[in-house]
Amino acid sequence: MDMMANIAAEGPLLQGWVYWMMIINTASILFVIQRVEARWVLAAWVANLFLMGFLYDTYGYTRILGLSHIVLWTPLLVYLWRRRSEIDGSSWGGRYLWVLFITNFVSLVFDYVDLVRYFMGDQAA
């Protein structure tokens, strides 16, 4: 099975969350010309696709897959947080960045918990 087949075998809530993250991170393409932050989001997203693919090929569908988000999204969110005064929530680009920030932050909470659980021996998906 490939990673998307594993995700498709999950419940609708997890599937919806994964697809939402794919949509919101990929949407950075819409803002790369006008927002430098969106360029960093897109770079992190493309790197995430490669790193997560590598982790999946190496470890399979396990909790360690969250390591990809931790390595790439933690510095991205620190960067976005530091630029928060320059992100105007009244523009489409600014609203997008705030929705992305919240989405990726929530994902990171789960990813950090999953990574701890993985290293404590819970290697399930």
QUICORHU-V635202 format. One line per field, one symbol per residue. ss: DSSP state (2 for helix, 1 for strand, 0 for the rest). psi: psi as a letter, one per 20 degrees, with the letter a starting at -180 (. if undefined). burial: 1 if it has 16 or more other C-alpha atoms within 10 Angstrom, else 0. Layout:
ss: ???
psi: ???
burial: ???
This chain:
ss: 00222222000222222222222222222220000222222222222222222222222000222222222222222222220222000002222222222222222222222222222000000
psi: qrghhghhirrhgggggghghgghhhihhijhhiphhhhhggghgghgggghgghghgianriihihggghhhghghgghghjhiiooiiqggggghgggggghggghghgggggghgijinjr.
burial: 00000010000000000000100110110011001011111101100100111011000111111111110110011001000000100000110111011011101100110110010000100
